[in-house]
Amino acid sequence: MTSIAEALVAQLKARGVATVFGIPGVHTVELYRGLEGSGIRHVTPRHEQGAGFMADGYARASGRPGVAFVITGPGLTNTLTPMAQARADSVPMLVVSGVNARPSLGKGLGHLHELPDQQAVARGVALVSEQVGQAGDLSPALDRAFACFEGGRPGPAHVELPLDVAGAPYDAAPGQPARPAAPVPGAAEMAEAAARLRAAKAPVILVGGGARGAAASLRALAERLGAPVVQTVNARGVIHGHPLGVPASPSLQAVRDLIAGADAVLAVGTELGPTDYDMYERGDLPEMAGLIRVDICPQQLARRDAALSLNGDAVATLEALNAALADVGSLEANGAARAAGARQAARAEIGPQMRALCDMLEAMRDAVPDALIVGDSTQAVYAGNLYYDHDRRGGWFNSATGYGALGYAIPAAVGAALGAPGADVIALTGDGGAQFTLPEMMVAVEEKLPVTFVIWNNLGYREIETAMREAGVAVVGCDPVPPDFEAVARSCGMPFTRCAPGPQDVAAALRAARRGDGPAMVEVDAR
């Protein structure tokens, strides 16, 4: 008879799960019994944190939930950081863990991998944490977990399977997967939004990661209104190269001035969070006259005042607005000139050092078109988050906003390569951040993935060193000695190139690295 753990795997397969990232252990053996013959691909990271970050990158690249299998106790706690990053960036992630036998839970008996309350730990970052106590709990638990990915603002979910339950017979009828409907704004709200936008003389559109799937509708609406489109980090690429595009941080004064000059601001799929809108910690948001917010999450809408809040899916809402404004002319409101002015002023504002890094990023983009660039918290990524226009929708993402976890780029790039088969992937990380998750490069080797690991080597935590100096604090702990990256690449069996940080140097190194089929490493000497 099928066990509950085997049924869990089968139901994941039925819900479209094609890949799981996990490190097997004695507390998840029954899950792995279910994996054999399931058709689900298993990828073995080198650490559970790597499993979580791979699931994150996979989800962002594929648009489907990333799934990690981890053991009880340390397996789950090692995955908490990726779950928190996924929570901050609204990434659909399912973590399936073991847990000790139910009679032992909460008693402090000293069992292997025991936590006082594992679900309480998971609930600190997960949208939901479900325990399967018997066969009849399985389908409802998965329904509640997958509801976090469909019909609302996504994020991480956790399902745990006790040791005394995993191998028990599955004697329940499998339910039909629930498909929550995405919310749609009411007709009166839509009519008011259309009227406000119709009357605007200088509208501006703000888009966040929640609008990534609405690129076509967004472009049509922006052109109809003549509205510049300001893109947060997770929205870069939705309107690449367009005269109305402003691929610059809304924390920059030039972009704030553009927003302040608007008589109507339409914010779609953005939480208006400070890591995008107030990274210089001024303590405020840009002025937003006549703010209309569109968000799939009613709780998110309640956190910021707006003239009008529309609880709805970005695609459906923008399509409805286009239909309601079908008679409005094209490229009015001097939008292209306003956008061009904001772009020019924003690029000047970031200064020569950041502009040089942006030049390098643009050369990388042009050398490997339509690639996914997956970043860590490092100087080049900070520059791109300030000003950079990527050529692939959803193809620029990193951990330097939101939760801000170091060690993200390498494993997330591995997950992205698996989530977008055939796409070139570039992992952009500093020498310091790379050392958090360096072993995960071997997964790219093992899986023969087209990932180029670009190491920005400035011999330490340069950004933190600068911050300490500016604060008048003696610089301590900012110079971890990096390994010999050429030797690391050789030990992994990867081609290696070292280059100067000039745009053409990096572009040439990337083109050379991509001549092979599998992974490669490029070290940028930024000392």
C-alpha positions as a printed NumPy array, in Angstrom:
array([[  0.   ,   0.   ,   0.   ],
       [  1.143,   3.558,  -0.708],
       [  2.535,   5.412,   2.303],
       [  1.586,   8.964,   3.262],
       [  5.054,  10.174,   2.231],
       [  4.695,   8.495,  -1.169],
       [  1.262,  10.057,  -1.559],
       [  2.729,  13.472,  -0.741],
       [  5.235,  13.136,  -3.575],
       [  2.536,  11.918,  -5.968],
       [  0.311,  14.866,  -5.087],
       [  3.193,  17.284,  -5.638],
       [  3.641,  15.755,  -9.074],
       [ -0.088,  16.187,  -9.747],
       [  0.258,  19.868,  -8.83 ],
       [  2.931,  20.399, -11.46 ],
       [  6.093,  20.023,  -9.373],
       [  8.89 ,  18.835, -11.669],
       [ 12.018,  19.466,  -9.572],
       [ 12.865,  19.287,  -5.867],
       [ 16.053,  20.39 ,  -4.144],
       [ 17.052,  18.359,  -1.139],
       [ 19.622,  16.56 ,   0.966],
       [ 18.267,  13.201,   2.143],
       [ 18.55 ,  12.21 ,   5.793],
       [ 17.265,   9.537,   8.122],
       [ 14.173,  11.628,   8.833],
       [ 13.175,  11.966,   5.165],
       [ 13.866,   8.444,   3.883],
       [ 10.162,   7.806,   3.283],
       [  9.89 ,  10.892,   1.074],
       [ 12.696,   9.535,  -1.061],
       [ 10.897,   6.215,  -1.408],
       [  8.169,   8.246,  -3.077],
       [ 10.575,  10.101,  -5.363],
       [ 11.779,   6.976,  -7.132],
       [  9.732,   6.539, -10.262],
       [  7.72 ,   9.727,  -9.659],
       [  9.212,  11.589, -12.612],
       [ 10.25 ,  14.446, -10.32 ],
       [ 13.86 ,  15.501, -10.769],
       [ 15.905,  15.557,  -7.574],
       [ 18.839,  17.969,  -7.276],
       [ 21.256,  17.614,  -4.37 ],
       [ 22.704,  20.877,  -3.025],
       [ 25.652,  20.912,  -0.64 ],
       [ 23.784,  22.603,   2.217],
       [ 20.121,  23.124,   3.059],
       [ 20.564,  26.883,   2.692],
       [ 21.616,  26.125,  -0.879],
       [ 18.444,  24.058,  -1.321],
       [ 16.304,  27.011,  -0.283],
       [ 18.098,  29.526,  -2.472],
       [ 17.944,  27.105,  -5.416],
       [ 14.203,  26.769,  -4.897],
       [ 13.956,  30.579,  -4.868],
       [ 15.913,  30.988,  -8.123],
       [ 13.936,  28.18 ,  -9.742],
       [ 10.646,  29.853,  -8.821],
       [ 11.671,  33.256, -10.128],
       [ 12.91 ,  31.824, -13.424],
       [ 10.069,  29.364, -14.02 ],
       [  7.069,  31.1  , -12.456],
       [  6.302,  27.873, -10.566],
       [  6.865,  27.135,  -6.864],
       [ 10.363,  26.04 ,  -5.922],
       [ 10.336,  22.982,  -3.658],
       [ 12.899,  21.892,  -1.065],
       [ 13.013,  18.649,   0.935],
       [ 14.891,  19.046,   4.222],
       [ 15.379,  17.016,   7.365],
       [ 13.972,  17.665,  10.8  ],
       [ 15.618,  20.325,  13.003],
       [ 18.853,  21.582,  11.424],
       [ 17.567,  20.953,   7.911],
       [ 14.675,  23.307,   8.548],
       [ 16.678,  25.916,  10.479],
       [ 19.294,  25.986,   7.705],
       [ 16.483,  26.798,   5.272],
       [ 15.004,  29.67 ,   7.273],
       [ 17.206,  32.333,   5.664],
       [ 16.111,  31.433,   2.108],
       [ 12.511,  31.297,   3.308],
       [ 12.858,  34.793,   4.759],
       [ 14.333,  36.092,   1.479],
       [ 11.424,  34.489,  -0.391],
       [  8.955,  36.063,   2.032],
       [ 10.463,  39.526,   1.5  ],
       [ 10.428,  39.199,  -2.305],
       [  7.072,  37.352,  -2.664],
       [  8.625,  34.203,  -4.122],
       [  6.564,  30.967,  -4.101],
       [  8.539,  28.329,  -2.181],
       [  7.44 ,  25.081,  -0.541],
       [  9.651,  23.551,   2.152],
       [  8.76 ,  19.971,   3.063],
       [ 10.475,  18.748,   6.215],
       [ 10.402,  15.851,   8.556],
       [  9.651,  16.268,  12.251],
       [ 10.057,  13.89 ,  15.167],
       [  7.337,  11.415,  16.114],
       [  4.207,  13.082,  17.45 ],
       [  4.297,  11.564,  20.964],
       [  7.726,  13.179,  21.541],
       [  6.951,  16.693,  20.317],
       [  7.432,  19.501,  22.802],
       [  8.675,  17.222,  25.6  ],
       [ 12.412,  17.929,  25.424],
       [ 13.389,  14.267,  25.552],
       [ 16.641,  14.767,  23.648],
       [ 15.709,  13.081,  20.384],
       [ 17.897,  13.557,  17.323],
       [ 17.24 ,  16.9  ,  15.568],
       [ 14.72 ,  17.901,  18.235],
       [ 13.403,  21.449,  18.452],
       [ 11.105,  22.679,  21.232],
       [  8.495,  23.658,  18.631],
       [  9.503,  23.221,  14.997],
       [  6.283,  24.641,  13.59 ],
       [  6.676,  27.8  ,  15.678],
       [ 10.138,  28.253,  14.179],
       [  8.785,  27.806,  10.641],
       [  5.858,  30.167,  11.254],
       [  8.348,  32.949,  11.931],
       [  8.978,  33.198,   8.17 ],
       [  6.442,  30.983,   6.379],
       [  3.013,  32.195,   5.349],
       [  1.639,  28.888,   6.639],
       [  3.118,  25.864,   8.416],
       [  1.115,  22.648,   8.169],
       [  1.611,  19.343,   9.975],
       [  0.251,  16.16 ,   8.402],
       [ -0.957,  14.088,  11.337],
       [ -2.872,  11.451,   9.37 ],
       [ -3.72 ,  10.497,   5.813],
       [ -6.78 ,  12.724,   5.67 ],
       [ -4.688,  15.788,   6.507],
       [ -2.451,  15.543,   3.45 ],
       [ -4.557,  17.013,   0.638],
       [ -5.967,  19.872,   2.771],
       [ -2.459,  20.717,   4.018],
       [ -1.139,  20.898,   0.467],
       [ -4.187,  22.928,  -0.573],
       [ -3.413,  25.504,   2.107],
       [  0.272,  25.542,   1.181],
       [ -0.393,  25.987,  -2.544],
       [ -2.972,  28.66 ,  -1.797],
       [  0.077,  30.738,  -0.81 ],
       [  1.201,  30.596,  -4.432],
       [ -2.082,  31.06 ,  -6.297],
       [ -4.732,  33.707,  -5.899],
       [ -2.725,  35.946,  -3.557],
       [  0.663,  37.434,  -2.872],
       [  3.043,  34.442,  -2.938],
       [  5.653,  33.503,  -0.396],
       [  7.112,  30.487,   1.405],
       [  5.003,  27.678,   2.854],
       [  6.034,  24.779,   5.087],
       [  4.636,  21.259,   5.412],
       [  6.072,  18.843,   7.968],
       [  5.658,  15.08 ,   8.096],
       [  6.192,  13.365,  11.476],
       [  8.355,  10.246,  11.557],
       [  5.499,   8.098,  12.821],
       [  3.218,   9.346,  10.019],
       [  5.486,   9.319,   6.95 ],
       [  5.486,   5.541,   6.505],
       [  1.884,   4.981,   7.57 ],
       [ -0.594,   3.743,   4.948],
       [ -2.296,   6.357,   2.85 ],
       [ -5.908,   5.283,   3.134],
       [ -7.624,   8.533,   2.171],
       [ -8.97 ,   9.538,  -1.205],
       [ -6.731,  12.153,  -2.798],
       [ -8.561,  15.439,  -3.155],
       [ -8.678,  17.586,  -6.24 ],
       [ -6.109,  20.393,  -5.966],
       [ -7.848,  23.618,  -5.062],
       [ -7.258,  26.508,  -7.455],
       [ -7.997,  29.782,  -5.649],
       [ -9.254,  32.482,  -7.966],
       [ -7.263,  35.687,  -8.133],
       [ -9.182,  38.721,  -6.853],
       [-10.691,  41.179,  -9.322],
       [-11.557,  44.795,  -8.418],
       [-15.204,  45.771,  -8.456],
       [-16.756,  47.618, -11.395],
       [-17.223,  50.856,  -9.433],
       [-13.583,  50.875,  -8.329],
       [-12.404,  50.214, -11.869],
       [-14.572,  53.025, -13.214],
       [-13.141,  55.442, -10.651],
       [ -9.569,  54.405, -11.464],
       [-10.19 ,  54.887, -15.186],
       [-11.734,  58.296, -14.575],
       [ -8.79 ,  59.449, -12.466],
       [ -6.283,  58.288, -15.097],
       [ -8.309,  59.783, -17.939],
       [ -8.192,  63.176, -16.23 ],
       [ -4.468,  63.092, -15.509],
       [ -2.176,  65.464, -17.406],
       [  1.117,  64.063, -16.074],
       [  0.615,  60.445, -14.892],
       [  3.413,  58.145, -13.695],
       [  3.292,  54.36 , -13.284],
       [  5.288,  52.548, -10.597],
       [  5.769,  48.807, -11.045],
       [  7.17 ,  46.152,  -8.73 ],
       [  7.755,  42.423,  -8.934],
       [  4.021,  41.748,  -8.84 ],
       [  3.718,  43.245, -12.327],
       [  6.302,  41.005, -14.009],
       [  3.632,  38.877, -15.647],
       [  1.74 ,  41.891, -16.971],
       [  4.369,  43.307, -19.336],
       [  2.164,  43.484, -22.441],
       [ -0.774,  45.106, -20.651],
       [  1.567,  47.46 , -18.816],
       [  3.208,  48.619, -22.039],
       [ -0.161,  49.195, -23.684],
       [ -1.47 ,  51.233, -20.75 ],
       [  1.712,  53.296, -20.449],
       [  1.583,  54.152, -24.166],
       [ -2.11 ,  54.961, -23.937],
       [ -1.552,  57.364, -21.037],
       [  1.872,  58.646, -22.036],
       [  3.039,  57.674, -18.547],
       [  6.691,  57.091, -17.584],
       [  7.141,  53.643, -15.999],
       [  9.424,  53.532, -12.944],
       [ 10.636,  49.985, -12.268],
       [ 11.752,  48.687,  -8.891],
       [ 14.521,  46.083,  -8.771],
       [ 12.218,  43.087,  -9.195],
       [ 10.4  ,  44.689, -12.13 ],
       [ 13.417,  45.422, -14.317],
       [ 13.013,  44.154, -17.855],
       [  9.233,  44.566, -18.082],
       [  9.569,  47.487, -20.492],
       [ 13.178,  47.209, -21.671],
       [ 14.46 ,  49.891, -24.016],
       [ 11.101,  51.674, -24.196],
       [ 11.046,  55.508, -24.355],
       [  8.655,  55.511, -21.376],
       [ 10.855,  53.246, -19.26 ],
       [ 12.684,  54.565, -16.175],
       [ 14.858,  51.649, -14.971],
       [ 16.089,  53.558, -11.924],
       [ 15.568,  53.362,  -8.196],
       [ 12.687,  55.464,  -6.852],
       [ 15.024,  56.315,  -3.969],
       [ 17.007,  58.594,  -6.306],
       [ 16.057,  62.257,  -6.086],
       [ 15.695,  62.494,  -9.866],
       [ 13.057,  59.754,  -9.813],
       [ 11.405,  61.212,  -6.729],
       [ 11.108,  64.505,  -8.599],
       [  9.453,  62.715, -11.532],
       [  6.95 ,  61.095,  -9.175],
       [  6.331,  64.334,  -7.278],
       [  5.555,  66.096, -10.556],
       [  2.776,  63.629, -11.385],
       [ -0.871,  64.453, -10.898],
       [ -1.763,  60.73 , -10.776],
       [  0.433,  57.83 ,  -9.703],
       [ -0.546,  54.249, -10.536],
       [  1.424,  51.732,  -8.421],
       [  1.122,  48.127,  -9.61 ],
       [  2.418,  45.094,  -7.701],
       [  4.788,  47.042,  -5.46 ],
       [  4.786,  47.143,  -1.67 ],
       [  6.366,  50.623,  -1.694],
       [  9.019,  49.257,   0.66 ],
       [ 12.021,  51.261,   1.876],
       [ 14.684,  49.056,   0.267],
       [ 13.303,  50.27 ,  -3.063],
       [ 11.796,  53.668,  -2.213],
       [ 13.891,  54.901,   0.728],
       [ 17.271,  53.174,   0.56 ],
       [ 18.975,  56.355,   1.775],
       [ 16.844,  56.221,   4.941],
       [ 15.277,  59.646,   4.698],
       [ 12.303,  58.297,   6.586],
       [  9.737,  59.033,   3.898],
       [  8.397,  57.943,   0.539],
       [  8.352,  60.043,  -2.614],
       [  5.314,  62.338,  -2.846],
       [  2.543,  60.531,  -4.707],
       [ -0.428,  62.669,  -5.71 ],
       [ -3.657,  60.815,  -6.465],
       [ -2.098,  57.439,  -5.675],
       [ -3.934,  54.441,  -7.158],
       [ -2.608,  51.116,  -5.875],
       [ -3.13 ,  47.74 ,  -7.552],
       [ -2.101,  44.728,  -5.485],
       [ -3.186,  41.124,  -5.188],
       [ -2.805,  41.274,  -1.381],
       [ -5.439,  43.184,   0.65 ],
       [ -3.159,  43.245,   3.711],
       [ -0.482,  44.952,   1.636],
       [ -2.957,  47.553,   0.411],
       [ -3.958,  48.315,   3.998],
       [ -0.383,  49.172,   4.98 ],
       [ -0.187,  52.374,   2.893],
       [ -2.789,  55.077,   2.405],
       [ -3.902,  55.705,  -1.162],
       [ -6.538,  57.726,  -2.927],
       [ -7.835,  54.448,  -4.371],
       [ -6.849,  50.84 ,  -3.641],
       [ -7.652,  48.075,  -6.113],
       [ -7.354,  44.527,  -4.806],
       [ -6.691,  42.545,  -7.945],
       [ -4.327,  40.538, -10.092],
       [ -2.008,  42.813, -12.078],
       [ -2.725,  41.249, -15.489],
       [ -6.498,  41.265, -15.159],
       [ -6.608,  44.743, -13.641],
       [ -4.369,  46.333, -16.27 ],
       [ -6.302,  44.636, -19.053],
       [ -9.532,  46.055, -17.616],
       [ -8.01 ,  49.528, -17.372],
       [ -6.882,  49.317, -21.003],
       [-10.395,  48.381, -22.034],
       [-11.91 ,  51.228, -20.028],
       [ -9.447,  53.719, -21.544],
       [ -9.6  ,  52.426, -25.11 ],
       [-10.587,  55.846, -26.448],
       [ -7.589,  57.627, -24.913],
       [ -4.926,  58.75 , -27.368],
       [ -1.347,  57.513, -27.571],
       [  1.808,  59.046, -26.059],
       [  0.099,  62.114, -24.621],
       [  1.2  ,  63.946, -21.462],
       [  4.758,  64.43 , -22.793],
       [  5.61 ,  61.111, -21.158],
       [  8.604,  60.178, -23.281],
       [ 10.29 ,  63.529, -22.59 ],
       [  9.598,  63.268, -18.851],
       [ 10.977,  59.723, -18.792],
       [ 14.086,  60.733, -20.734],
       [ 14.707,  63.624, -18.368],
       [ 14.404,  61.331, -15.355],
       [ 16.75 ,  58.754, -16.89 ],
       [ 19.384,  61.362, -17.679],
       [ 19.184,  62.991, -14.248],
       [ 19.173,  59.652, -12.413],
       [ 22.238,  58.414, -14.239],
       [ 24.075,  61.64 , -13.469],
       [ 23.015,  61.446,  -9.828],
       [ 24.554,  58.047,  -9.093],
       [ 28.074,  59.364,  -9.686],
       [ 31.061,  58.208, -11.75 ],
       [ 31.898,  55.04 ,  -9.795],
       [ 28.378,  53.65 , -10.029],
       [ 28.069,  54.744, -13.665],
       [ 31.228,  52.784, -14.491],
       [ 29.708,  49.693, -12.882],
       [ 26.473,  50.245, -14.824],
       [ 28.513,  50.447, -18.029],
       [ 29.992,  47.068, -17.126],
       [ 26.546,  45.574, -16.505],
       [ 25.298,  46.852, -19.858],
       [ 28.325,  45.296, -21.57 ],
       [ 27.561,  41.996, -19.81 ],
       [ 23.951,  42.167, -20.967],
       [ 24.958,  42.852, -24.55 ],
       [ 27.611,  40.098, -24.51 ],
       [ 25.101,  37.468, -23.347],
       [ 21.673,  38.659, -24.539],
       [ 18.494,  37.442, -22.842],
       [ 20.414,  35.977, -19.901],
       [ 19.256,  35.815, -16.322],
       [ 21.572,  37.827, -14.066],
       [ 21.252,  36.617, -10.482],
       [ 22.988,  38.849,  -7.956],
       [ 24.251,  38.966,  -4.412],
       [ 24.928,  41.988,  -2.232],
       [ 27.998,  43.311,  -4.034],
       [ 29.081,  46.625,  -5.521],
       [ 28.099,  45.905,  -9.116],
       [ 24.649,  44.708,  -8.033],
       [ 24.105,  47.789,  -5.882],
       [ 24.917,  49.903,  -8.943],
       [ 22.483,  47.966, -11.114],
       [ 19.738,  48.305,  -8.545],
       [ 20.212,  52.057,  -8.739],
       [ 20.172,  52.218, -12.548],
       [ 20.11 ,  49.354, -15.027],
       [ 17.768,  48.274, -17.825],
       [ 17.737,  44.511, -18.373],
       [ 16.666,  42.871, -21.628],
       [ 14.711,  39.934, -20.182],
       [ 11.514,  40.244, -18.15 ],
       [ 12.244,  38.837, -14.696],
       [ 15.856,  38.294, -15.695],
       [ 17.458,  40.676, -13.167],
       [ 17.009,  39.71 ,  -9.529],
       [ 19.148,  39.633,  -6.429],
       [ 19.188,  39.532,  -2.655],
       [ 20.422,  43.101,  -2.124],
       [ 16.882,  44.359,  -1.459],
       [ 14.232,  42.929,   0.832],
       [ 15.779,  40.541,   3.338],
       [ 19.306,  41.121,   2.014],
       [ 20.869,  37.677,   2.487],
       [ 24.477,  37.117,   1.442],
       [ 25.359,  33.858,  -0.29 ],
       [ 22.287,  34.001,  -2.509],
       [ 23.651,  34.373,  -6.036],
       [ 25.478,  31.078,  -6.552],
       [ 22.701,  28.658,  -5.505],
       [ 19.882,  30.86 ,  -6.82 ],
       [ 21.593,  30.919, -10.229],
       [ 21.728,  27.121, -10.175],
       [ 17.994,  27.028,  -9.463],
       [ 17.312,  29.602, -12.178],
       [ 19.183,  27.523, -14.761],
       [ 16.99 ,  24.538, -13.893],
       [ 13.845,  26.691, -13.941],
       [ 14.603,  28.176, -17.368],
       [ 16.193,  25.37 , -19.395],
       [ 18.325,  26.612, -22.248],
       [ 18.752,  30.133, -20.875],
       [ 22.181,  31.5  , -20.066],
       [ 22.533,  32.402, -16.4  ],
       [ 25.079,  34.726, -14.804],
       [ 25.683,  34.615, -11.06 ],
       [ 27.145,  37.955,  -9.973],
       [ 28.666,  37.845,  -6.493],
       [ 31.482,  39.388,  -4.511],
       [ 34.436,  37.443,  -3.166],
       [ 32.983,  37.773,   0.337],
       [ 29.448,  36.673,  -0.515],
       [ 30.731,  33.846,  -2.719],
       [ 32.401,  32.245,   0.278],
       [ 29.019,  31.775,   1.977],
       [ 27.874,  29.198,  -0.609],
       [ 30.913,  28.4  ,  -2.759],
       [ 30.357,  24.594,  -2.665],
       [ 27.044,  24.971,  -4.533],
       [ 29.043,  25.553,  -7.722],
       [ 29.537,  21.805,  -7.868],
       [ 25.802,  21.366,  -8.411],
       [ 26.111,  23.331, -11.652],
       [ 28.988,  21.064, -12.655],
       [ 27.074,  17.932, -11.73 ],
       [ 23.952,  19.053, -13.598],
       [ 25.929,  20.505, -16.562],
       [ 24.193,  23.871, -16.295],
       [ 25.015,  26.954, -18.418],
       [ 25.885,  29.176, -15.451],
       [ 28.774,  31.65 , -15.491],
       [ 29.905,  32.517, -11.976],
       [ 31.233,  36.082, -12.066],
       [ 33.251,  36.859,  -8.934],
       [ 33.712,  40.566,  -8.25 ],
       [ 36.924,  40.308,  -6.239],
       [ 37.779,  43.411,  -4.243],
       [ 39.393,  41.46 ,  -1.398],
       [ 36.718,  41.821,   1.251],
       [ 33.501,  43.495,   2.237],
       [ 34.221,  46.814,   0.504],
       [ 30.723,  48.245,   0.908],
       [ 30.754,  47.6  ,   4.663],
       [ 34.269,  48.961,   4.948],
       [ 33.119,  52.19 ,   3.282],
       [ 30.108,  52.437,   5.603],
       [ 32.292,  51.979,   8.68 ],
       [ 34.708,  54.675,   7.543],
       [ 31.862,  57.082,   6.822],
       [ 30.484,  56.423,  10.323],
       [ 33.869,  57.085,  11.907],
       [ 34.192,  53.475,  13.058],
       [ 37.503,  51.629,  12.926],
       [ 37.355,  49.062,  10.122],
       [ 37.312,  45.593,  11.677],
       [ 36.348,  42.27 ,  10.108],
       [ 35.966,  43.497,   6.514],
       [ 38.945,  41.702,   4.973],
       [ 38.253,  37.949,   4.859],
       [ 40.972,  36.385,   2.733],
       [ 39.438,  34.97 ,  -0.457],
       [ 40.519,  31.637,  -1.875],
       [ 42.459,  31.246,  -5.077],
       [ 39.441,  31.321,  -7.359],
       [ 41.377,  29.915, -10.306],
       [ 42.283,  26.905,  -8.177],
       [ 38.647,  26.613,  -7.053],
       [ 37.48 ,  26.575, -10.668],
       [ 40.108,  23.985, -11.558],
       [ 39.067,  21.778,  -8.642],
       [ 35.462,  21.969,  -9.86 ],
       [ 36.459,  21.186, -13.449],
       [ 35.277,  24.564, -14.727],
       [ 36.924,  26.845, -17.281],
       [ 38.343,  29.978, -15.656],
       [ 39.081,  33.497, -16.885],
       [ 40.427,  36.475, -14.972],
       [ 39.845,  39.977, -16.307],
       [ 39.973,  43.679, -15.49 ],
       [ 36.723,  45.444, -14.503],
       [ 36.441,  47.405, -17.751],
       [ 33.195,  46.839, -19.677],
       [ 34.86 ,  45.374, -22.75 ],
       [ 37.189,  43.204, -20.651],
       [ 34.264,  41.662, -18.783],
       [ 32.212,  41.273, -21.974],
       [ 35.061,  39.442, -23.711],
       [ 35.559,  37.167, -20.692],
       [ 31.851,  36.321, -20.649],
       [ 31.75 ,  35.525, -24.349],
       [ 34.738,  33.237, -23.927],
       [ 33.174,  31.546, -20.908],
       [ 29.981,  30.762, -22.798],
       [ 31.738,  28.853, -25.558],
       [ 31.384,  25.685, -23.518],
       [ 28.212,  23.816, -22.6  ],
       [ 28.527,  23.726, -18.817],
       [ 29.444,  26.184, -16.062],
       [ 32.423,  28.507, -16.057],
       [ 33.989,  31.086, -13.745],
       [ 35.087,  34.639, -14.447],
       [ 37.012,  36.507, -11.773],
       [ 36.886,  40.282, -12.123],
       [ 39.949,  41.784, -10.47 ],
       [ 38.391,  44.803,  -8.735],
       [ 41.119,  45.459,  -6.181]])
